[in-house]
């Protein structure tokens, strides 16, 4: 059993990148590592939210909710009720953790007597879109940040690592889904031309796949805490619809 699992992951790691599918340059990819060394800046002058609301933050692939703590603290300071997703590190979807999230979002919506806004970074945004698509009555809005919801799921520099960790192909997730289908709630895509992991077109999407798209010049890793991203998320939460 263990040997076959290792062999399957090794085969997934060796899959060639498909011809014609674009991904960020290696220059941008290595710049992501440099952004870690630089550290982050703090967002100053946070104003009170016009529409305080319950918000759930969903981390990116391989990330822990602590990586989104600067954003969580800023949203809370503005007056929003901020919640973690409750699953620790994000090592990809499976039927168990997806059903847990569906229940958690429904529970939070009932507790607050208001729909929950889902803010998802990278892979976390795919969870957010799919939850909103299936359970729109519990979700008020979706904000994705560097999320590869559009086009080929291999238009990025992380798909092989994803396959090795999860043990399944990016083309065959363990839950039935259509990540490019726009959820029936306001859906905003934040994307970056400097993203070294996800191709900008994949994270920006097309008009029929989201309601708004906003470009922010940050790294992929910066989506979790860059003050420009945090400020834009705060702005989007104050927009009705």
Beta strands, then each sheet from edge to edge (+ up, - down):
strand 1: 54-58
strand 2: 81-84
strand 3: 116-121
strand 4: 139-145
strand 5: 186-191
strand 6: 212-215
sheet 1: 2+ 1+ 3+ 4+ 5+ 6+
end
